[in-house]
Amino acid sequence: MNIKSLLLGSAAALAAVSGAQAADAIVAVEPEPMEYVRVCDAFGTGYFYIPGTETCLKISGYVRTQLEFAETSGDDDFSLNARTRAKINIEAKNDSEIGTIGSYIGIRAWADGDGDGGSFEIDEAYITAGGFKVGYMYNYWDNDLSGETDDLGSNRINSAGYEYASDAFTFGVFVDELSKTYTEGFTSAYKGNDGIGLEAQVTGSFGPVTAELLGAYDFAEENGAVRVKLEAEVGPGALGVAGIYSTGENAYYDVSEWTIAAQYAAKITDKISLTPGFQYWNTLDVDADGDFTGSRDMWKAGLTVDYTIAEGLTTKLSAQYVDEDGGDDNNWEGFVRLQRSF
């Protein structure tokens, strides 16, 4: 065997060994890409996709602390009360063959400094599909003017209904379960199991003017109420007026037979707004049949000051004077509030 043959054979043997070793080499597996949270802009700001789904989620809320004050002119009694409130909102939405499907959960709690830390409650919890809405919610009556002076009704109830919305008009009709309904008038809760109500509202926008007409009927009490509300951009702010007529004591509005309210929310700067307001209630009393009677009335006037300290941090001052005919509620009342929203 000559030198040339020996070299060729050695090279062939080395090549064979190298090939075998290459075939047995361990190759690192590439890691699968991580699925990061994606922004969802289909339903407005603040939404993000739940990983692995096409459902968009939004989480918001606030922490609010305020010092409330009241002074009754009859006995010169002045009181202060500090309160803190927390609220979490969770919204979920996704598109489907029947339109947008959504759900909303609001949880809140007040802490009054009594040592028990407060108790959580469901503020609202409902489902939406297209224009349909069902669940536990504030109804159309919970839509006051923007200040802190007026009281135009407030109900938080189990309800089901449909709302149609176009560019200029919105129309909605809801069937309400009125048991344990919160009111501000004579009956703190309508507890009958047969408390069923019907409400409907139409809203229209006409340039700088927005008008609302709301009607509701309480079948158990056989009474109802009608509310008209107008808001318009006037000068450096917004003017709001509202009126309510109630046929008798009912779960939608039972404070008085009729009332009128007005306010002007003036935007002084980008950070400060002042909102003076006034409301008058006529015929406060009801008889045994739930019909309004007598001549007692009441009025309230006050001022609300809103100030934006920084993005997400605001403060509010409310000072109101209430004068009730023949009552002991002739007093000053209000609060100073600090709120962090996110």
ABEGO torsion letter per residue (X at the ends): XBAAAAAAAAAAAAAAAAAAAAAABBBBBBBBBBBBBBBBAAAEBGBBBBBGBABBBBBBEBBBBBBBBBBBAAAGBBBBBBBBBBBBBBBBBBBBAAEBBBBBBBBBBBBAGAGAGEBBBBABBBBBBEABBBEBBBBAABBBBABAABBAEBBBBBBBBBBBBBAABBBBBBBBBABGBBBABABABBABAABBBBBBBBBBBBEABBBBBBBBBBAAAGBBBBBBBBBBBBEABBBBBBBBBBAEBBAABAABABBBBBBBBBBABAABBBBBBBBBBBGABBBAAGBBBEABBBBBBBBBBBBBABBGBBBBBBBBBBBBBGBAABBBBEBBBBBBBX
